[in-house]
Amino acid sequence: MKSKSKPVQQYIYHEIDDNDKIEKFLEKTAPLIGQIVHRFNTLEECLNLEICQWLNDRSDSYGLIVLHKLNYSSKVDLLKRFCITYENDCKLKLPTLNKLIDSLNEAGRLRNAVVHAEWENTDFEGYTHVNIKFKHDGFRQEYIQFTEDSLKSIIKLINDTIKLFDLVDDEKNNR
């Protein structure tokens, strides 16, 4: 996905050229955005279940105690620490582990960009306002170019990440 940024001028302003074109784009992409939300919820549930299994394979209650009120990135970090400790204790490497953690982080980043994007502020090139950041040169408006294909690729990433849980478990069980 392409991205761009521009300095914030006197007012936060987005260059929207053709509202009808934007409406048509939003009609086409809304089901994909919904699917991203749906599949990401499934991904987070897989993450929760994996952490529960690391804590206790007889009951999820201890895992639920630990997971209660943790945000997604904290859960990913917790899983990463469990896996690194396991690798160190067992003196082995799980090749798919780093791929899983990287995919979980990327899926979370993209999901946040999609869910928190200002979809009504999509310009004629398909760039959607996603954030305002403060950098050394001042405030900058951040945009990501979402397309139907890029939204489908996010769904694919989430689905592929869900599959990685089984691969990591297989690697763990085969060692």
Secondary structure, DSSP 4 states (H G I P E B T S, - for coil): --EEEEE--SS-------HHHHHHHHHHHHHHHHHHHHHHHHHHHHHHHHHHHHH-SS-SHHHHHHHTT--HHHHHHHHHHHHHHHHHHHT---HHHHHHHHHHHHHHHHHHHHHHSEEEEE-TTSEEEEEEEEETTEEEEEEEE--HHHHHHHHHHHHHHHHHHHHHHHHHHT-
